[in-house]
């Protein structure tokens, strides 16, 4: 999904004010105020990343990678560490940012020489950035193979990768698209597809549950893949349950950069956002809960399509269990 498009409801700002952040534990205490070890230019980019409610997880990780490359030119160890933590805290729901920092810290562990840190770190970050750019195209290639002979597809929320697949597919007659309340990312998806000449059925979120059986498959994106399940827009779990009941394949498109190492998957919990996005009325004894994300168990997933090909839910679990976390990341 894309992050929420409203300007209100920054989970990190709310966390500071006593709200309910998406991430608890070691990632929830990030530097909301300006860190003395980071330049004002870096802090400005961090603020833009933190407040971004439009870009997807991979797009934000690209911005983070570009900022790290700039900091690595100066090769100040304390600033590299501070920026790594700040990037994770800026978008704690999105696994690519954490994996970017983990990749960097792995590359420079135990290195003391500044020049070597700069060289090894730059190579690691540039390699991660390149894989983000090329990975999406590889995922699209694998996913297009799944759509051969399929005429009706259901998707949910907004995913640039899924959109690329649907636009490039041949023979699709209709895409069923839930509205994705409360911010209507599904409407945005429908508009893009409609402008590309693809017929769309835009339906309410609950109506989508009864329409899963009318699709040949369901295809969604993800913000993170964890041992708890796939983190994606609220309603994904229900669609996966309906798909299992109707024996409809359910695919998730997500690069390996969205796989969240087990030590950090336990830190994720679903945030509650601004209730005014649902209603501005105040009703006695009524608490309005506005949740953007849910977890879809890996057992409900037919396959996760990565840049390396498709793996089953069990295969995703095995990959997650084998992921290593750098010492530097453990110490954040």
PALO-728415 format. One record per residue (C-alpha): x, y, z. Coordinates in steps of 0.001 Angstrom, whole numbers, plus 500000, padded with zeros to 6 digits. Example, Ala and Ser with C-alpha at 12.3 -4.5 7.8 and 13.67 -1.06 7.14 Angstrom:
2
+--------+--------+--------+
!      X !      Y !      Z !
+--------+--------+--------+
! 512300 ! 495500 ! 507800 !
! 513670 ! 498940 ! 507140 !
+--------+--------+--------+
END
This chain:
332
+--------+--------+--------+
!      X !      Y !      Z !
+--------+--------+--------+
! 500000 ! 500000 ! 500000 !
! 501010 ! 503581 ! 499797 !
! 501221 ! 505351 ! 503099 !
! 498191 ! 507371 ! 504075 !
! 497608 ! 510457 ! 502010 !
! 496387 ! 512629 ! 504859 !
! 498812 ! 515131 ! 506304 !
! 497595 ! 514320 ! 509800 !
! 498341 ! 511219 ! 511824 !
! 502133 ! 510894 ! 511655 !
! 502583 ! 507760 ! 513835 !
! 505966 ! 508926 ! 515084 !
! 504621 ! 512311 ! 516149 !
! 501691 ! 510597 ! 517832 !
! 504042 ! 508204 ! 519560 !
! 505833 ! 511159 ! 521106 !
! 502501 ! 512555 ! 522257 !
! 501449 ! 509250 ! 523782 !
! 499603 ! 507814 ! 520772 !
! 499677 ! 504289 ! 519425 !
! 502652 ! 503787 ! 517061 !
! 502915 ! 500975 ! 514558 !
! 506181 ! 499811 ! 516042 !
! 506845 ! 499168 ! 519703 !
! 510038 ! 498082 ! 521416 !
! 513510 ! 499211 ! 520265 !
! 512324 ! 500871 ! 517073 !
! 509672 ! 503018 ! 518719 !
! 511996 ! 505480 ! 520421 !
! 513492 ! 507194 ! 517384 !
! 514869 ! 510726 ! 517228 !
! 511802 ! 512870 ! 516662 !
! 513698 ! 516017 ! 517498 !
! 516739 ! 517161 ! 515549 !
! 519771 ! 515020 ! 516318 !
! 522949 ! 517012 ! 517010 !
! 525017 ! 514470 ! 515052 !
! 523134 ! 515023 ! 511764 !
! 523325 ! 518017 ! 509455 !
! 520316 ! 520251 ! 508921 !
! 520146 ! 519043 ! 505299 !
! 519972 ! 515411 ! 506422 !
! 517339 ! 516266 ! 509025 !
! 515211 ! 517949 ! 506356 !
! 515317 ! 514864 ! 504122 !
! 514491 ! 512694 ! 507140 !
! 511488 ! 514852 ! 507929 !
! 510261 ! 514535 ! 504342 !
! 510621 ! 510752 ! 504510 !
! 508868 ! 510621 ! 507888 !
! 505923 ! 512684 ! 506708 !
! 505578 ! 511055 ! 503279 !
! 502057 ! 509623 ! 502879 !
! 502200 ! 508994 ! 499140 !
! 505279 ! 506917 ! 498307 !
! 505595 ! 503163 ! 498595 !
! 508098 ! 501303 ! 500775 !
! 510670 ! 500776 ! 498023 !
! 510472 ! 504405 ! 496889 !
! 511150 ! 505631 ! 500422 !
! 514047 ! 503191 ! 500764 !
! 515546 ! 504676 ! 497596 !
! 515427 ! 508114 ! 499197 !
! 517072 ! 506691 ! 502299 !
! 519801 ! 505046 ! 500233 !
! 520583 ! 508278 ! 498415 !
! 520886 ! 510104 ! 501747 !
! 523203 ! 507411 ! 503116 !
! 525421 ! 507707 ! 500045 !
! 525846 ! 511410 ! 500769 !
! 526711 ! 510791 ! 504411 !
! 529197 ! 508055 ! 503483 !
! 531200 ! 510586 ! 501495 !
! 532041 ! 512266 ! 504795 !
! 532578 ! 508912 ! 506511 !
! 531728 ! 509959 ! 510065 !
! 530943 ! 506790 ! 512005 !
! 528669 ! 508459 ! 514551 !
! 526684 ! 510186 ! 511816 !
! 526314 ! 506947 ! 509818 !
! 524975 ! 505155 ! 512900 !
! 522665 ! 508024 ! 513819 !
! 521294 ! 508250 ! 510288 !
! 520734 ! 504499 ! 510123 !
! 518617 ! 504564 ! 513264 !
! 516799 ! 507719 ! 512171 !
! 515861 ! 506187 ! 508804 !
! 514381 ! 503113 ! 510492 !
! 512427 ! 505244 ! 512936 !
! 511197 ! 507520 ! 510131 !
! 509207 ! 504732 ! 508461 !
! 509004 ! 501839 ! 510960 !
! 506233 ! 500031 ! 509078 !
! 508352 ! 499529 ! 506000 !
! 510848 ! 496679 ! 505924 !
! 513016 ! 497940 ! 503010 !
! 514337 ! 500806 ! 505117 !
! 515418 ! 498452 ! 507909 !
! 516994 ! 496041 ! 505428 !
! 518859 ! 498912 ! 503774 !
! 520445 ! 499855 ! 507095 !
! 521071 ! 496205 ! 507967 !
! 522827 ! 495705 ! 504617 !
! 525064 ! 498715 ! 505248 !
! 525934 ! 497758 ! 508823 !
! 526796 ! 494205 ! 507740 !
! 529224 ! 495575 ! 505175 !
! 531130 ! 497838 ! 507564 !
! 531117 ! 495755 ! 510739 !
! 534510 ! 495604 ! 512481 !
! 536050 ! 498052 ! 509996 !
! 537964 ! 500942 ! 511556 !
! 539687 ! 502548 ! 508568 !
! 537572 ! 505520 ! 507331 !
! 538489 ! 505009 ! 503690 !
! 537512 ! 501336 ! 503810 !
! 534251 ! 502191 ! 505561 !
! 533463 ! 504670 ! 502798 !
! 534306 ! 502207 ! 500018 !
! 532593 ! 499156 ! 501518 !
! 529611 ! 501148 ! 502719 !
! 529095 ! 502924 ! 499423 !
! 529287 ! 499645 ! 497509 !
! 526743 ! 498057 ! 499855 !
! 524248 ! 500929 ! 499680 !
! 524637 ! 501365 ! 495911 !
! 524129 ! 497631 ! 495428 !
! 520964 ! 497731 ! 497530 !
! 519718 ! 500749 ! 495590 !
! 520393 ! 499055 ! 492257 !
! 518542 ! 495936 ! 493403 !
! 515499 ! 498035 ! 494319 !
! 515408 ! 499518 ! 490837 !
! 515937 ! 496276 ! 488923 !
! 513983 ! 494098 ! 491359 !
! 510598 ! 495611 ! 490537 !
! 511020 ! 494761 ! 486851 !
! 512021 ! 491187 ! 487675 !
! 508981 ! 490812 ! 489929 !
! 506738 ! 492072 ! 487147 !
! 508186 ! 489489 ! 484774 !
! 507486 ! 486621 ! 487182 !
! 504011 ! 487934 ! 488018 !
! 502985 ! 488360 ! 484382 !
! 503438 ! 484625 ! 483919 !
! 500774 ! 484053 ! 486598 !
! 498265 ! 486138 ! 484634 !
! 498461 ! 484168 ! 481400 !
! 494962 ! 483032 ! 480522 !
! 493416 ! 484983 ! 483424 !
! 490592 ! 487393 ! 482678 !
! 489383 ! 488659 ! 486064 !
! 491787 ! 489854 ! 488767 !
! 491165 ! 491336 ! 492186 !
! 493667 ! 493648 ! 493863 !
! 493590 ! 495776 ! 497012 !
! 494883 ! 499225 ! 497972 !
! 497654 ! 500769 ! 495840 !
! 500863 ! 499060 ! 494737 !
! 503009 ! 500452 ! 491932 !
! 504395 ! 496960 ! 491324 !
! 500943 ! 495401 ! 491012 !
! 499837 ! 498251 ! 488758 !
! 502809 ! 497642 ! 486492 !
! 501850 ! 493995 ! 486186 !
! 498172 ! 494655 ! 485485 !
! 498950 ! 497327 ! 482874 !
! 501416 ! 495038 ! 481134 !
! 499224 ! 491929 ! 481152 !
! 497388 ! 490683 ! 478088 !
! 493784 ! 489490 ! 478068 !
! 492533 ! 490921 ! 481355 !
! 488875 ! 491808 ! 480975 !
! 488261 ! 493418 ! 484364 !
! 490012 ! 494249 ! 487621 !
! 487919 ! 494164 ! 490791 !
! 489147 ! 496872 ! 493121 !
! 487916 ! 497513 ! 496689 !
! 487856 ! 501190 ! 497644 !
! 490343 ! 500626 ! 500521 !
! 488900 ! 502824 ! 503233 !
! 489474 ! 505118 ! 504961 !
! 491756 ! 506890 ! 502474 !
! 490491 ! 505273 ! 499270 !
! 493806 ! 504066 ! 497842 !
! 491681 ! 501676 ! 495803 !
! 490083 ! 504611 ! 494040 !
! 493552 ! 505812 ! 493061 !
! 494343 ! 502359 ! 491701 !
! 491068 ! 502307 ! 489753 !
! 491780 ! 505729 ! 488259 !
! 495230 ! 504690 ! 487033 !
! 493946 ! 501459 ! 485514 !
! 490952 ! 503175 ! 483927 !
! 493187 ! 505778 ! 482311 !
! 495226 ! 502931 ! 480818 !
! 492118 ! 501483 ! 479186 !
! 491522 ! 498669 ! 481681 !
! 487948 ! 498090 ! 482834 !
! 487584 ! 498291 ! 486614 !
! 484833 ! 497370 ! 489055 !
! 485307 ! 499685 ! 492049 !
! 483442 ! 498199 ! 495019 !
! 483121 ! 498745 ! 498751 !
! 485534 ! 496843 ! 500958 !
! 482962 ! 494437 ! 502378 !
! 481405 ! 493838 ! 498953 !
! 484829 ! 492671 ! 497784 !
! 484663 ! 489700 ! 500176 !
! 481654 ! 488281 ! 498359 !
! 483186 ! 489007 ! 494945 !
! 486461 ! 487132 ! 495422 !
! 484861 ! 484066 ! 493865 !
! 484267 ! 486034 ! 490659 !
! 487990 ! 486575 ! 490152 !
! 490574 ! 484172 ! 488752 !
! 493143 ! 485282 ! 491322 !
! 493925 ! 487963 ! 493891 !
! 497162 ! 489930 ! 493604 !
! 498336 ! 492477 ! 496192 !
! 501493 ! 494284 ! 497268 !
! 502994 ! 494451 ! 500769 !
! 504787 ! 496813 ! 503118 !
! 506536 ! 493972 ! 504940 !
! 506741 ! 490186 ! 505110 !
! 507173 ! 488891 ! 508668 !
! 506826 ! 485629 ! 510559 !
! 503505 ! 486984 ! 511805 !
! 502349 ! 487406 ! 508234 !
! 502121 ! 489906 ! 505402 !
! 501730 ! 493528 ! 506474 !
! 499438 ! 495303 ! 504031 !
! 496401 ! 497583 ! 503910 !
! 493594 ! 496698 ! 506288 !
! 491226 ! 494254 ! 504621 !
! 493927 ! 492107 ! 503031 !
! 493475 ! 489419 ! 505703 !
! 489746 ! 489185 ! 504994 !
! 490312 ! 488869 ! 501256 !
! 492856 ! 486097 ! 501849 !
! 490365 ! 484202 ! 504017 !
! 487678 ! 484587 ! 501360 !
! 490108 ! 483436 ! 498673 !
! 490997 ! 480323 ! 500682 !
! 487297 ! 479545 ! 501137 !
! 486648 ! 479907 ! 497381 !
! 489894 ! 478166 ! 496362 !
! 491112 ! 481285 ! 494562 !
! 494913 ! 481775 ! 494331 !
! 496204 ! 484644 ! 496472 !
! 499550 ! 486162 ! 495471 !
! 501684 ! 488817 ! 497159 !
! 504234 ! 490809 ! 495134 !
! 507166 ! 491751 ! 497360 !
! 510907 ! 491950 ! 496837 !
! 513270 ! 490297 ! 499300 !
! 513983 ! 493766 ! 500697 !
! 510506 ! 493651 ! 502255 !
! 511263 ! 490570 ! 504340 !
! 511649 ! 491709 ! 507939 !
! 514196 ! 489821 ! 510090 !
! 512551 ! 487891 ! 512970 !
! 514109 ! 489939 ! 515799 !
! 512194 ! 492949 ! 514530 !
! 508928 ! 491356 ! 513416 !
! 507859 ! 491082 ! 517058 !
! 508207 ! 494850 ! 517356 !
! 505483 ! 495528 ! 514792 !
! 501941 ! 496107 ! 515936 !
! 499080 ! 497761 ! 514126 !
! 498750 ! 501488 ! 514699 !
! 495574 ! 503446 ! 515281 !
! 495362 ! 506574 ! 513180 !
! 493304 ! 509744 ! 513194 !
! 489651 ! 508819 ! 513944 !
! 488501 ! 511907 ! 512024 !
! 489369 ! 510057 ! 508821 !
! 486363 ! 507840 ! 509633 !
! 484010 ! 510333 ! 511269 !
! 484187 ! 513798 ! 512787 !
! 481214 ! 513101 ! 515032 !
! 481702 ! 512472 ! 518731 !
! 479294 ! 509838 ! 520051 !
! 478908 ! 508928 ! 523709 !
! 480583 ! 505607 ! 524623 !
! 481852 ! 505114 ! 521063 !
! 485577 ! 504780 ! 520392 !
! 486531 ! 505139 ! 516719 !
! 489465 ! 502916 ! 515732 !
! 491176 ! 503721 ! 512455 !
! 493697 ! 501045 ! 511480 !
! 495647 ! 501180 ! 508246 !
! 497302 ! 497754 ! 508277 !
! 496637 ! 494138 ! 509118 !
! 498614 ! 490892 ! 509183 !
! 497732 ! 488107 ! 506724 !
! 499139 ! 484747 ! 507904 !
! 501642 ! 483176 ! 505526 !
! 499558 ! 479978 ! 505525 !
! 496874 ! 481835 ! 503534 !
! 499297 ! 482945 ! 500830 !
! 499498 ! 480890 ! 497629 !
! 502821 ! 482459 ! 496776 !
! 505060 ! 485458 ! 497359 !
! 506501 ! 486723 ! 494076 !
! 510006 ! 488112 ! 494588 !
! 512717 ! 489234 ! 492187 !
! 514080 ! 485689 ! 492363 !
! 510775 ! 484022 ! 491504 !
! 507780 ! 482741 ! 493440 !
! 508041 ! 481069 ! 496832 !
! 505297 ! 479526 ! 498937 !
! 504181 ! 480806 ! 502307 !
! 506324 ! 478096 ! 503905 !
! 509233 ! 479118 ! 501702 !
! 508838 ! 482704 ! 502877 !
! 508899 ! 481509 ! 506462 !
! 512129 ! 479563 ! 505906 !
! 513750 ! 482584 ! 504261 !
! 512769 ! 484800 ! 507191 !
! 514126 ! 482329 ! 509719 !
! 517478 ! 482304 ! 507917 !
! 517929 ! 486076 ! 507811 !
! 520861 ! 487538 ! 509721 !
! 520878 ! 490819 ! 511586 !
! 524024 ! 492926 ! 511835 !
! 525541 ! 493627 ! 515233 !
! 525103 ! 497343 ! 514637 !
! 521379 ! 496931 ! 514028 !
! 520950 ! 494796 ! 517132 !
! 522482 ! 497580 ! 519183 !
! 520156 ! 500306 ! 517936 !
+--------+--------+--------+
END
